[in-house]
C-alpha cells in the first residue's frame, strides 16, 4: 500500500481572514498613531490649558486598553465582523470631529497654548466626544483582530502572533510617516484627515473582504449566549483574585513611564526646545527599534526568567528619562542644533523614546507570559484578557501626573524667552527627570519584591 509521506504535505497556509485581519490592524494602528503624538500639543493649542490636554489624553489611552475587557466579550457574542464595522464607523466619525472645530467651527490654533483654560464649549464638546469615541472604537478592534489570529493560526500561533505584532508596528510607522507628510504640506489638523482616511479604508476592507473566522474555519455562526448583565459582571470576576489584582497595580508603573512618550515628552519639546516639533518623526524611534531589534533581543535574552526580564525592561525605561539631563547641562543647552538638523534637546528625546522601546522589548511580551503563569489552570485565556489593565492604569495616572511634573516641577522658576519658549531652571528640570527615573526604579523593585513574596506564599 502506498502511503503519502508526511514530509510531502505542504504546511497549510493561513486562511484569508487571517491576512484580512492583519491588514485591517495595519490601517487601524496607522490611523491611531498618525495623531497620537500630537494630541496633547493640539489640545493645548486649542486652549485646553496646562493640565486638561494630558488628562484627556490619559482618559483616551485608559479607554483603549481597559474597555477590551468588555468589548471583547461583546464581540465574542455578536461576531467579529459586525463589531469591526461598528468600530470603524465610530473611529472615522471620531477623527472627523477631532478636526471639526478648526475645519468648520471657527477655532484657531495658538502658537503656544495658554496655561489657563480658554476653550469654549462649542470646541470642547466635539473634542471630548471624539476622544471617547476613539477609545471605544479602538477597544473593539483590539480583541477582534487578536481573536481572529487566535482562531485562524492553528498550530502556528507563535508565527501568527509574531506577524500580528510586526504588523502593529509597521502600521505605527506608516501612520507617523504619512501624517508627517500631510502635516507639513497643510497644517496640524491634517493628521486627523489622515486618521479618518485610514479608518475608512479599514472599514471597506472589513465590509468587502473580511470573513467571520468561525465560519471560514468550518464552525457555526456565533449566537449570543450571555445577557448584558452577565457580561458586565464577568468584567470583575478576575479582579477578585487578590494576588493577580496586586500584580496589575505593581506592573502599571512600567506603563506610567511609557505613557510619558505621549504626555510629558511632547509638552517638554514644544514648550522648551522648539515651537514646531516633529513629534511624529521623533516618536517613530519606538516602532523602528521594535521592528529592527525584536529578533535580536529575543534570541539574546529570551532565556531570562520573565520577572527578571520585566525588571530589566523597567530599569531601562527609568534611566531613559535621566539622559535628558545631558543637554540641560551642556554648553549649548537644549536648543543647540546638532549638525544643523535638530536641537540637542530633541535629539535626546529621540534617544529616550528609543531606550523606552528597548525596555518594552524586554518587558512587554514577558508580562503576558508572567500573567499566564499567575492564572489558575484552565483560566489562562480569561486572565490574559486583562493583560492590558496595567497599561490602562499607568496611562490613567500618567497623563495628569506627567502634566503636573512638567508644569509644577520642571517649569518652576522658568523664564520666558522672546521666541516664546521657556528657559528652565536646571535644578527644577533635573528634579522632574530624577522623579520619573525613581518612579521607574521603584516599579522595578516592587515587581521583584512581589515575585519574591509570591514564591514564599
C-alpha positions, 0 to 999 in steps of 0.5 A: 500500500502506498502511503503519502509521506508526511514530509510531502504535505505542504504546511497549510497556509493561513486562511484569508481572514487571517491576512484580512485581519492583519491588514485591517490592524495595519490601517487601524494602528496607522490611523491611531498613531498618525495623531497620537503624538500630537494630541496633547500639543493640539489640545493645548493649542486649542486652549485646553490649558496646562493640565486638561490636554494630558488628562484627556489624553490619559482618559483616551489611552485608559479607554483603549486598553481597559474597555477590551475587557468588555468589548471583547466579550461583546464581540465574542457574542455578536461576531467579529465582523459586525463589531469591526464595522461598528468600530470603524464607523465610530473611529472615522466619525471620531477623527472627523470631529477631532478636526471639526472645530478648526475645519468648520467651527471657527477655532484657531490654533495658538502658537503656544497654548495658554496655561489657563483654560480658554476653550469654549464649549462649542470646541470642547464638546466635539473634542471630548466626544471624539476622544471617547469615541476613539477609545471605544472604537479602538477597544473593539478592534483590539480583541477582534483582530487578536481573536481572529489570529487566535482562531485562524493560526492553528498550530502556528500561533507563535508565527501568527502572533509574531506577524500580528505584532510586526504588523502593529508596528509597521502600521505605527510607522506608516501612520507617523510617516504619512501624517508627517507628510500631510502635516507639513504640506497643510497644517496640524489638523491634517493628521486627523484627515489622515486618521479618518482616511485610514479608518475608512479604508479599514472599514471597506476592507472589513465590509468587502473582504473580511470573513467571520473566522468561525465560519471560514474555519468550518464552525457555526455562526456565533449566537449570543449566549450571555445577557448584558448583565452577565457580561458586565459582571464577568468584567470583575470576576478576575479582579477578585483574585487578590494576588493577580489584582496586586500584580496589575497595580505593581506592573502599571508603573512600567506603563506610567513611564511609557505613557510619558512618550505621549504626555510629558515628552511632547509638552517638554519639546514644544514648550522648551526646545522648539515651537514646531516639533516633529513629534511624529518623526521623533516618536517613530524611534519606538516602532523602528527599534521594535521592528529592527531589534525584536529578533535580536533581543529575543534570541539574546535574552529570551532565556531570562526568567520573565520577572527578571526580564520585566525588571530589566525592561523597567530599569531601562525605561527609568534611566531613559528619562535621566539622559535628558539631563545631558543637554540641560547641562551642556554648553549649548543647552537644549536648543543647540542644533546638532549638525544643523538638523535638530536641537540637542534637546530633541535629539535626546528625546529621540534617544529616550523614546528609543531606550523606552522601546528597548525596555518594552522589548524586554518587558512587554511580551514577558508580562503576558507570559508572567500573567499566564503563569499567575492564572489558575489552570484552565483560566489562562485565556480569561486572565490574559484578557486583562493583560492590558489593565496595567497599561490602562492604569499607568496611562490613567495616572500618567497623563495628569501626573506627567502634566503636573511634573512638567508644569509644577516641577520642571517649569518652576522658576522658568523664564520666558524667552522672546521666541516664546519658549521657556528657559528652565531652571536646571535644578527644577528640570533635573528634579522632574527627570530624577522623579520619573527615573525613581518612579521607574526604579521603584516599579522595578523593585516592587515587581521583584519584591512581589515575585519574591513574596509570591514564591514564599506564599 
